[in-house]
Amino acid sequence: MNQSESRNLTMVMDLYELTMANGYFNDGDREARVAFDVFYRKNPDRGGFAIFAGLEQIVEYVENLHFSKEDVDYLRSLNTFTEDFLNYLESFKFSGDIYAFPEGTIMYPNEPVLTVVAPLIDAQLVETAILAQVNHQSLVATKTSRIVKAAEGKAVSDFGARRAHNMDAAVYGARASYIGGAAGTATVLAGQMFGIPVSGTMAHSWVMYYKDEYTAFKHYAENYPDNTVLLVDTYDTMKSGIPNAIRVAKEVLEPMGKRLKGIRIDSGDLAYQSIKVRAMLDEAGLTDCKIIVSNSLDEHTISSLNMQKAKIDGYGVGERLITGASSDYSDETLSLLGAVYKIAAVEENGVFEPRIKISGSVEKITNPGLKKVYRVYDQNGKAKADLIAKADEDVDLTGDFRFVDPDMPWRNLKFTNCTAKPLQQKIFENGKRVYELPTLEEIRAYVKKQLTEEIWEEEQRFVNPHKHYMDMTPDYYDLKMSLLHDSRMY
């Protein structure tokens, strides 16, 4: 099941995309070709990287892009657009090219993770939908990866649907969390749509419905003897919940030849309780019973639990996973990815001429022109840097290769004994998909491979991570500097 089977999302766009498109159409610029880059400026949570996610949904959107009669009628009712433009929209189909990193690629600020090369109107109309998918799923995948790293091999499950920003955010957030390393989700529709393992047991209401806790646990065990996980903190974890869970294990499950699979704690001092609960369970012979915890968890609270030697086997993470929220609410920008969509080149007389955005803030100056991005690896297969080159440049690292660090351009730097691979792949050509989408399991495995084999551990620190080098070829650096120099003339 995908979105194209259920609904048309073409109208998920900002009004200015349509007003600009209408203006371009009326001015006769509909066939002019342009290039737009999607990139972001800062890693969320002051991290060392982000994870590119949402490409599959972008592909579905572009393949299904069309304006229905109802869409056009609505736009006509706004009394903003010319009738010729509305007639044009009735038969509109995306006809451009799209290049992108493979979904799941580790990405860094200021590099084009997706590029649209298309007629001007086509390129303008897809902006909002592309950014919506990249910003949301990449943020959640990145946040989940941090949480999974903090868990140190213990299972992390997405429990966040009810705290998501809406139902779509819950479903696609679950998909992104799986890409980022979550073991599964509690969101049933995500399991149905994407084949993500689903898990879930009971809420406090189950326990409170029955006349006492033991009866509630007993009924649950009788219904689910092969997968009994009991929520033990409704009344008192140590004095009531665990004793009743042990009693059910002994009186209900063991006579059936079954074992108590786990208990879940959703409140209180999780470190202290887990240590005490582990001792109680072990003393009762339930050494195989898992301890699962939830309640406002993120990578920092999980790291703290590990430092306190908590006896925890798995984590259910909700709000801060599904929203990508930071625990540092003093800086709201921490929990944003902030990908943007900026024009990079305009075709003039058959040649793409570079465009650059100038700003008083250095970080908002764009990287102009058609370009390629390479990931450079050392002899051990570790990602040494990313390298931006002009689209028509030959990047040959078989010998020493000179490059420019744009932060310190005066240094004489060379790659020696390195290899490089281009990161962008062609996804659409003339409006037709030419790329085979990987499965969700393949994307998830790709993320894990990069983080375990290619990306330096120093970049994966939560505090003061190493900054990944974003270098340029000398020709590309000279191009950018010449555009900046020319801009001073105005």
Buried (B, 14 or more C-beta within 10 A) or exposed (E): EEBBEEEBBBBEBEEEBBBBBBBBBEEEBBEBBBBBBBBBBBBBBBBBBBBBBBBBBBBBBBBBBBBEEEBBEEBEEEEEBEEEBBEBBEEBEBBBBBBBBBBBBBBBBBBBBBBBBBBBBBBBBBBBBBBBBBBBBBBBBBBBBBBBBBBEEBBBBBBBBEBBEEEBBBBBBBBBBBBBBBBBBBBBBBBEBBEBEBBBBBEBEBBEEBEEBBBBBBBBBEEBBEEBBBBBBBBEBBEBBBBBBBBBBBEBBBEEEBBBBBBBBBBBEBBEBBBBBBEBBEEBEBEEBBBBBBBBBBBBBBBEBBEBEBBBBBBBBBBBBBBBBBBEEEEEEBBBBBBBBBBBBBBEEEEBEBBBBEEEEEEEBBBBBBBBBBBBBBEEEEBBBBBBBBBEBEBEBEEEBEBBBBEEEEEEBEBEEBBBEBBBEBBBBEBEBEBEBBEBEEBBEBBBEBBEEBBBEEBBEBEEBEEBBBBBBBEBBEBBBEBEEEEEEE
